[in-house]
């Protein structure tokens, strides 16, 4: 399911160039689709609309880094949208298990503060945005209920 919008004319960055390989190697170390989405969204500055990773500045130009990260963020977003509810619950559980606190406490916090909204890439479709929010909310409610019972 491809819900994203085209990124415009900046597509002259080679999608299989060296920077793409660097990013893909970094993402390979993340165990789940949701952890990849969390990671990529953490590199996005909502005040400037740019992606930045200080460690990659010597590997490519800031514009190339931004373009590759933007494309990978949208792909990660779409990959999470394709997850069935049970798989999303499992991935959230695995991700939350790597954080301080219990899975149930973290799920409650996410329901309250909705940090998953920050994971939606700029340029994604309104349908995709709504779907992600709905899917994650539902999965979080399942996790809270499972931890409470």
Backbone as a chain_set.jsonl record, in Angstrom:
{"seq": "XXXXXXXXXXXXXXXXXXXXXXXXXXXXXXXXXXXXXXXXXXXXXXXXXXXXXXXXXXXXXXXXXXXXXXXXXXXXXXXXXXXXXXXXXXXXXXXXXXXXXXXXXXXXXXXXXXXXXXXXXXXXXXXXXXXXXXXXXXXXXXXXXXXXX", "coords": {"N": [[0.849, -1.173, 0.0], [0.83, 2.037, -1.029], [0.859, 5.061, 0.258], [1.987, 7.538, 0.313], [2.889, 10.838, -0.855], [4.34, 12.066, -3.916], [7.663, 13.354, -3.825], [8.406, 15.591, -5.241], [10.566, 17.576, -7.38], [13.163, 17.066, -6.454], [14.239, 14.61, -6.858], [16.648, 13.864, -7.975], [18.633, 12.695, -6.508], [20.426, 9.794, -6.315], [18.685, 6.854, -5.829], [19.955, 4.5, -5.147], [22.438, 5.188, -4.266], [25.6, 5.791, -2.489], [24.925, 6.978, 0.01], [22.363, 6.017, 0.506], [22.972, 3.334, 0.905], [24.473, 3.539, 3.292], [22.514, 4.449, 5.104], [20.675, 2.321, 4.962], [22.254, 0.222, 5.983], [22.504, 1.093, 8.613], [19.831, 0.978, 9.451], [19.362, -1.743, 9.337], [20.234, -2.75, 11.743], [18.294, -2.265, 13.547], [15.651, -3.813, 15.235], [12.886, -3.976, 14.572], [10.072, -2.915, 12.532], [8.7, -0.787, 13.649], [10.64, 0.275, 15.349], [12.441, 1.239, 13.49], [10.927, 3.252, 12.303], [10.567, 4.944, 14.52], [13.243, 5.673, 14.976], [13.995, 6.974, 12.515], [12.171, 9.098, 12.509], [13.129, 10.495, 14.666], [15.263, 11.843, 13.663], [14.316, 13.917, 12.251], [13.691, 17.337, 11.976], [11.101, 19.167, 13.024], [10.84, 21.906, 12.964], [12.376, 22.941, 10.945], [11.9, 21.266, 8.866], [13.741, 19.505, 7.936], [15.988, 16.688, 7.693], [18.567, 15.452, 9.748], [21.677, 14.078, 10.484], [24.322, 14.064, 12.393], [26.585, 12.384, 12.323], [26.794, 11.571, 9.71], [27.577, 13.61, 8.114], [30.066, 13.878, 6.813], [29.813, 11.941, 4.894], [28.095, 12.592, 2.84], [26.397, 15.274, 1.095], [24.479, 17.745, 2.928], [21.963, 18.046, 1.692], [21.684, 15.675, 0.197], [21.71, 13.781, 2.26], [19.38, 14.553, 3.589], [17.424, 14.04, 1.576], [17.638, 11.242, 1.185], [17.04, 10.335, 3.766], [14.447, 11.293, 4.053], [13.076, 9.837, 2.103], [13.486, 7.222, 3.111], [12.193, 7.455, 5.559], [9.515, 7.758, 4.802], [9.163, 5.262, 3.571], [9.508, 3.576, 5.803], [7.337, 4.369, 7.339], [5.21, 3.538, 5.663], [5.712, 0.79, 5.751], [5.099, 0.188, 8.422], [2.385, 0.766, 8.382], [1.451, -1.414, 6.974], [1.474, -3.502, 8.746], [-0.237, -6.143, 10.401], [-2.575, -5.983, 13.157], [-1.857, -7.684, 15.347], [0.89, -8.132, 14.853], [1.83, -5.505, 15.019], [1.307, -4.988, 17.724], [3.111, -6.829, 18.845], [5.551, -5.784, 17.917], [5.535, -3.236, 19.107], [5.602, -4.051, 21.78], [8.13, -5.273, 21.879], [9.737, -3.032, 21.303], [9.06, -1.305, 23.454], [9.985, -2.837, 25.547], [12.663, -2.39, 25.49], [12.971, -0.001, 26.682], [13.069, 2.091, 29.669], [10.931, 1.198, 32.44], [7.7, -0.446, 32.538], [6.062, -2.363, 29.932], [3.307, -1.932, 29.891], [3.073, 0.509, 31.34], [4.463, 2.222, 29.611], [2.902, 1.999, 27.301], [0.544, 3.151, 28.257], [1.469, 5.769, 28.706], [2.103, 6.521, 26.068], [-0.46, 6.466, 24.972], [-1.55, 8.605, 26.322], [0.111, 10.842, 25.672], [0.623, 10.676, 22.945], [3.048, 10.37, 21.218], [3.495, 9.132, 18.829], [2.391, 10.561, 16.779], [4.357, 12.281, 15.972], [5.857, 10.679, 14.395], [4.928, 10.581, 11.869], [5.675, 11.116, 8.569], [6.404, 14.172, 6.814], [4.439, 15.077, 4.042], [3.081, 12.72, 3.765], [0.041, 10.941, 3.05], [-3.262, 12.124, 3.994], [-5.006, 9.984, 4.597], [-3.224, 7.908, 5.201], [-1.984, 9.036, 7.451], [-4.137, 9.203, 9.296], [-4.725, 6.482, 9.465], [-2.369, 5.384, 10.593], [-2.37, 6.605, 13.157], [-4.784, 5.585, 14.187], [-4.273, 2.771, 14.111], [-2.035, 2.518, 15.83], [-3.055, 3.577, 18.237], [-5.074, 1.673, 18.774], [-3.507, -0.679, 19.043], [-2.008, 0.058, 21.296], [-4.026, 0.224, 23.232], [-4.737, -2.451, 23.364], [-2.36, -3.504, 24.445], [-2.317, -2.213, 26.952], [-4.635, -3.225, 28.093], [-4.011, -5.987, 28.106], [-1.88, -5.979, 29.878], [-3.108, -5.196, 32.187], [-4.782, -7.18, 32.927]], "CA": [[0.0, 0.0, 0.0], [1.631, 3.242, -1.131], [-0.02, 6.162, 0.612], [2.732, 8.786, 0.323], [2.851, 11.742, -1.989], [5.657, 12.241, -4.524], [8.441, 14.385, -3.132], [8.697, 16.737, -6.082], [11.652, 17.511, -8.346], [14.453, 16.8, -5.833], [14.476, 13.179, -6.99], [17.864, 13.541, -8.685], [19.513, 11.918, -5.647], [20.396, 8.394, -6.724], [18.103, 6.052, -4.753], [20.863, 3.4, -4.783], [23.761, 5.758, -4.068], [26.31, 5.421, -1.262], [24.219, 7.416, 1.214], [21.277, 5.06, 0.709], [23.584, 2.14, 1.494], [24.824, 3.862, 4.681], [21.271, 4.482, 5.888], [20.129, 0.958, 5.031], [23.071, -0.556, 6.931], [22.127, 1.537, 9.964], [18.482, 0.494, 9.757], [19.421, -3.201, 9.503], [20.527, -3.073, 13.143], [17.088, -2.04, 14.341], [14.981, -5.11, 15.154], [11.49, -3.976, 14.139], [9.623, -1.819, 11.658], [8.345, 0.374, 14.481], [11.876, 0.896, 15.842], [13.003, 1.991, 12.359], [10.119, 4.467, 12.176], [10.918, 5.803, 15.654], [14.593, 6.199, 14.738], [14.003, 7.939, 11.411], [11.436, 10.302, 12.901], [13.943, 11.25, 15.624], [16.253, 12.62, 12.911], [13.575, 14.968, 11.539], [13.475, 18.566, 12.739], [9.831, 19.725, 12.541], [10.92, 23.361, 12.841], [13.011, 23.286, 9.666], [11.464, 20.327, 7.846], [14.944, 18.84, 7.417], [16.568, 15.557, 8.408], [19.974, 15.683, 10.025], [22.408, 13.083, 11.267], [25.662, 14.648, 12.485], [27.6, 11.397, 11.987], [26.851, 11.31, 8.281], [27.882, 14.844, 7.379], [31.21, 13.658, 5.931], [29.495, 10.92, 3.892], [27.307, 13.164, 1.739], [25.965, 16.655, 1.32], [23.263, 17.816, 3.751], [20.77, 17.842, 0.877], [21.567, 14.257, -0.124], [21.311, 13.113, 3.512], [17.969, 14.881, 3.792], [16.589, 13.345, 0.591], [17.642, 9.808, 1.473], [16.318, 10.127, 5.032], [13.036, 11.553, 3.794], [12.562, 8.675, 1.372], [13.491, 6.077, 4.026], [11.16, 7.693, 6.574], [8.231, 7.438, 4.186], [9.114, 3.804, 3.418], [9.309, 2.989, 7.135], [5.944, 4.689, 7.668], [4.364, 2.631, 4.888], [5.932, -0.565, 6.262], [4.333, 0.047, 9.667], [0.97, 0.729, 8.01], [1.127, -2.745, 6.45], [1.489, -4.511, 9.811], [-1.494, -6.523, 11.05], [-2.641, -5.527, 14.54], [-1.075, -8.556, 16.237], [2.315, -7.854, 14.626], [2.099, -4.181, 15.561], [1.379, -5.164, 19.182], [4.377, -7.51, 19.145], [6.658, -4.856, 17.682], [5.5, -2.225, 20.175], [6.057, -4.71, 23.002], [9.586, -5.407, 21.787], [10.321, -1.698, 21.413], [8.868, -0.809, 24.816], [10.817, -3.645, 26.446], [14.021, -1.833, 25.472], [12.911, 1.289, 27.37], [12.817, 1.97, 31.109], [9.516, 1.064, 32.788], [7.02, -1.625, 31.998], [5.374, -2.213, 28.651], [1.99, -1.344, 30.166], [3.254, 1.929, 31.691], [4.854, 2.948, 28.405], [1.716, 2.046, 26.43], [-0.352, 4.186, 28.824], [2.072, 7.077, 28.438], [1.923, 6.811, 24.638], [-1.882, 6.805, 24.751], [-1.796, 9.924, 26.906], [0.872, 11.923, 25.032], [0.596, 10.44, 21.498], [4.278, 10.712, 20.503], [3.476, 8.505, 17.507], [2.034, 11.576, 15.777], [5.625, 12.848, 15.497], [6.481, 9.696, 13.506], [4.313, 10.698, 10.548], [6.539, 11.955, 7.734], [5.815, 15.237, 6.017], [4.115, 14.647, 2.693], [2.281, 11.491, 3.736], [-1.359, 11.23, 2.755], [-4.149, 12.211, 5.156], [-5.521, 8.649, 4.911], [-2.134, 7.209, 5.878], [-1.817, 9.646, 8.78], [-5.244, 8.744, 10.143], [-4.598, 5.044, 9.652], [-1.299, 5.127, 11.563], [-2.838, 7.005, 14.482], [-5.798, 4.611, 14.601], [-3.639, 1.475, 14.354], [-1.195, 2.553, 17.03], [-3.944, 3.71, 19.4], [-5.707, 0.366, 19.015], [-2.476, -1.585, 19.572], [-1.682, 0.488, 22.66], [-5.139, -0.175, 24.102], [-4.596, -3.903, 23.546], [-1.246, -3.713, 25.371], [-2.727, -1.786, 28.287], [-5.621, -4.217, 28.585], [-3.294, -7.239, 28.363], [-1.049, -5.792, 31.077], [-3.961, -4.939, 33.349], [-5.61, -8.336, 33.236]], "C": [[0.893, 1.233, 0.0], [0.73, 4.441, -0.91], [0.672, 7.517, 0.528], [2.55, 9.591, -0.95], [4.244, 11.8, -2.61], [6.368, 13.424, -3.87], [8.798, 15.562, -4.024], [9.928, 16.51, -6.942], [13.02, 17.204, -7.736], [14.85, 15.334, -5.953], [15.758, 12.857, -7.745], [18.89, 12.846, -7.805], [19.33, 10.448, -6.019], [19.827, 7.536, -5.598], [18.99, 4.883, -4.341], [22.283, 3.917, -4.587], [24.368, 5.353, -2.73], [25.575, 5.838, 0.018], [23.053, 6.487, 1.521], [21.821, 3.791, 1.357], [23.943, 2.366, 2.964], [23.576, 3.817, 5.568], [20.698, 3.072, 6.038], [20.932, 0.072, 5.978], [22.747, -0.168, 8.365], [20.775, 0.973, 10.373], [18.449, -1.014, 9.969], [19.622, -3.612, 10.953], [19.329, -2.857, 14.064], [16.164, -3.238, 14.144], [13.571, -5.111, 14.57], [11.194, -2.806, 13.218], [9.312, -0.573, 12.487], [9.603, 1.044, 15.014], [12.559, 1.691, 14.728], [12.247, 3.307, 12.179], [10.436, 5.449, 13.303], [12.266, 6.467, 15.408], [14.593, 7.273, 13.652], [13.265, 9.216, 11.784], [12.227, 11.138, 13.898], [14.982, 12.121, 14.928], [15.619, 13.77, 12.128], [13.362, 16.157, 12.462], [12.19, 19.22, 12.235], [9.853, 21.245, 12.382], [11.525, 23.79, 11.508], [12.523, 22.407, 8.524], [12.615, 19.544, 7.238], [15.337, 17.666, 8.315], [18.047, 15.843, 8.599], [20.518, 14.54, 10.861], [23.853, 13.556, 11.266], [26.753, 13.674, 12.041], [27.755, 11.15, 10.497], [27.265, 12.531, 7.464], [29.064, 14.664, 6.437], [30.92, 12.688, 4.797], [28.777, 11.478, 2.67], [26.953, 14.605, 2.072], [24.72, 16.652, 2.221], [21.987, 17.574, 2.948], [20.588, 16.366, 0.525], [21.134, 13.466, 1.107], [19.82, 13.328, 3.74], [17.072, 14.086, 2.845], [16.504, 11.845, 0.869], [16.84, 9.525, 2.737], [14.812, 10.329, 4.833], [12.384, 10.361, 3.086], [12.467, 7.455, 2.296], [12.431, 6.229, 5.114], [9.784, 7.338, 6.015], [8.09, 5.926, 3.983], [8.852, 3.115, 4.758], [7.865, 3.192, 7.593], [4.995, 3.717, 6.956], [4.504, 1.186, 5.362], [5.162, -0.808, 7.562], [2.841, -0.009, 9.354], [0.533, -0.652, 7.534], [1.054, -3.825, 7.532], [0.077, -4.857, 10.267], [-1.429, -6.127, 12.529], [-1.786, -6.378, 15.474], [0.423, -8.29, 16.087], [2.702, -6.484, 15.176], [2.205, -4.246, 17.08], [2.701, -5.81, 19.585], [5.566, -6.572, 18.975], [6.692, -3.75, 18.733], [5.996, -2.819, 21.483], [7.574, -4.839, 22.995], [10.273, -4.054, 21.951], [10.223, -1.177, 22.849], [9.714, -1.577, 25.82], [12.25, -3.133, 26.501], [14.097, -0.493, 26.21], [12.735, 1.079, 28.872], [11.309, 1.888, 31.383], [8.912, -0.16, 32.13], [6.373, -1.304, 30.651], [4.034, -1.52, 28.866], [2.096, 0.137, 30.5], [3.588, 2.756, 30.451], [3.68, 3.059, 27.44], [0.732, 3.1, 26.943], [0.168, 5.59, 28.539], [1.88, 7.461, 26.97], [0.47, 7.14, 24.324], [-2.176, 8.214, 25.226], [-1.135, 11.043, 26.099], [0.946, 11.831, 23.505], [1.876, 10.848, 20.762], [4.337, 10.112, 19.108], [3.055, 9.475, 16.424], [3.288, 12.212, 15.174], [6.323, 11.915, 14.511], [5.933, 9.768, 12.087], [5.172, 11.618, 9.692], [5.758, 13.032, 6.993], [5.565, 14.702, 4.612], [3.32, 13.361, 2.624], [0.808, 11.866, 3.564], [-2.184, 11.352, 4.037], [-4.715, 10.846, 5.566], [-4.465, 7.848, 5.663], [-1.906, 7.73, 7.283], [-2.89, 9.13, 9.74], [-5.138, 7.262, 10.452], [-3.518, 4.717, 10.682], [-1.764, 5.452, 12.976], [-3.846, 5.987, 15.011], [-5.176, 3.263, 14.95], [-2.825, 1.482, 15.643], [-2.049, 2.718, 18.274], [-4.576, 2.368, 19.762], [-4.706, -0.608, 19.619], [-2.113, -1.222, 21.006], [-2.78, 0.097, 23.647], [-5.095, -1.676, 24.375], [-3.491, -4.184, 24.574], [-1.61, -3.321, 26.796], [-3.693, -2.814, 28.883], [-4.926, -5.538, 28.93], [-2.447, -7.143, 29.631], [-1.856, -5.599, 32.34], [-4.709, -6.185, 33.8], [-4.921, -9.545, 33.663]], "O": [[1.644, 1.445, 0.952], [-0.067, 4.799, -1.778], [0.012, 8.549, 0.658], [2.113, 9.076, -1.979], [5.235, 11.605, -1.907], [5.728, 14.374, -3.419], [9.468, 16.479, -3.549], [10.294, 15.364, -7.206], [13.984, 17.092, -8.494], [15.718, 14.87, -5.214], [15.964, 11.705, -8.129], [19.936, 12.438, -8.309], [18.212, 9.933, -6.033], [20.412, 7.485, -4.516], [18.786, 4.322, -3.265], [23.239, 3.155, -4.73], [23.733, 4.661, -1.934], [25.61, 5.109, 1.009], [22.785, 6.202, 2.688], [21.194, 3.236, 2.26], [23.737, 1.479, 3.793], [23.589, 3.222, 6.645], [20.283, 2.683, 7.13], [20.356, -0.743, 6.699], [22.721, -1.029, 9.245], [20.595, 0.54, 11.511], [17.597, -1.515, 10.703], [19.221, -4.707, 11.349], [19.365, -3.234, 15.236], [15.915, -3.641, 13.008], [13.102, -6.155, 14.114], [11.957, -1.843, 13.136], [9.618, 0.549, 12.082], [9.638, 2.27, 15.125], [13.19, 2.712, 14.999], [12.853, 4.349, 11.932], [10.56, 6.651, 13.064], [12.418, 7.673, 15.605], [15.132, 8.361, 13.854], [13.695, 10.307, 11.409], [12.032, 12.35, 13.98], [15.526, 13.04, 15.539], [16.312, 14.507, 11.425], [12.905, 16.0, 13.595], [12.176, 19.773, 11.135], [8.974, 21.809, 11.731], [11.224, 24.871, 11.002], [12.701, 22.746, 7.354], [12.483, 18.983, 6.151], [15.062, 17.652, 9.515], [18.7, 16.406, 7.721], [19.891, 14.099, 11.823], [24.537, 13.459, 10.247], [27.745, 14.093, 11.444], [28.756, 10.575, 10.069], [27.295, 12.468, 6.235], [29.066, 15.246, 5.353], [31.687, 12.612, 3.837], [28.845, 10.897, 1.587], [27.183, 15.083, 3.183], [23.992, 15.661, 2.265], [21.038, 16.972, 3.451], [19.467, 15.857, 0.551], [20.286, 12.578, 1.008], [19.09, 12.386, 4.047], [16.066, 13.521, 3.275], [15.427, 11.253, 0.796], [16.05, 8.582, 2.775], [14.005, 9.592, 5.402], [11.281, 9.941, 3.436], [11.47, 6.733, 2.263], [11.837, 5.241, 5.543], [8.985, 6.689, 6.689], [7.013, 5.371, 4.202], [8.06, 2.176, 4.831], [7.254, 2.29, 8.164], [4.094, 3.149, 7.573], [3.526, 0.439, 5.374], [4.632, -1.899, 7.772], [2.106, -0.758, 9.997], [-0.634, -1.017, 7.677], [0.618, -4.943, 7.259], [-0.731, -3.956, 10.498], [-0.342, -5.959, 13.08], [-1.063, -5.835, 16.31], [1.145, -8.23, 17.082], [3.786, -6.324, 15.737], [3.094, -3.627, 17.664], [3.335, -5.389, 20.553], [6.482, -6.569, 19.797], [7.767, -3.37, 19.198], [6.734, -2.164, 22.219], [8.229, -4.547, 23.995], [11.276, -3.944, 22.657], [11.202, -0.665, 23.393], [10.118, -1.02, 26.841], [12.973, -3.413, 27.457], [15.179, 0.08, 26.343], [12.3, 0.01, 29.302], [10.51, 2.451, 30.634], [9.527, -0.813, 31.287], [6.169, -0.145, 30.291], [3.669, -0.621, 28.108], [1.305, 0.941, 30.007], [3.061, 3.853, 30.265], [3.485, 4.108, 26.825], [0.157, 3.852, 26.156], [-0.595, 6.485, 28.175], [1.531, 8.603, 26.668], [0.2, 8.007, 23.493], [-2.96, 8.935, 24.608], [-1.752, 12.082, 25.865], [1.296, 12.809, 22.845], [1.808, 11.592, 19.785], [5.148, 10.539, 18.287], [3.337, 9.236, 15.25], [3.287, 12.628, 14.016], [7.283, 12.32, 13.856], [6.432, 9.079, 11.197], [5.378, 12.778, 10.048], [4.609, 12.832, 6.599], [6.383, 13.965, 4.063], [2.919, 12.944, 1.538], [0.394, 12.976, 3.898], [-1.84, 10.749, 5.054], [-4.886, 10.582, 6.756], [-4.775, 7.184, 6.651], [-1.662, 6.952, 8.205], [-2.59, 8.681, 10.847], [-5.426, 6.832, 11.569], [-3.725, 3.866, 11.547], [-1.569, 4.653, 13.893], [-3.76, 5.575, 16.168], [-5.515, 2.674, 15.976], [-2.92, 0.558, 16.45], [-1.792, 2.056, 19.28], [-4.603, 1.982, 20.93], [-5.014, -1.289, 20.597], [-1.931, -2.108, 21.841], [-2.491, -0.313, 24.771], [-5.382, -2.119, 25.487], [-3.671, -5.009, 25.469], [-1.251, -4.02, 27.744], [-3.562, -3.21, 30.042], [-5.236, -6.142, 29.957], [-2.316, -8.118, 30.37], [-1.352, -5.812, 33.443], [-5.213, -6.241, 34.922], [-5.564, -10.557, 33.939]]}, "num_chains": 1, "name": "protein.A"}
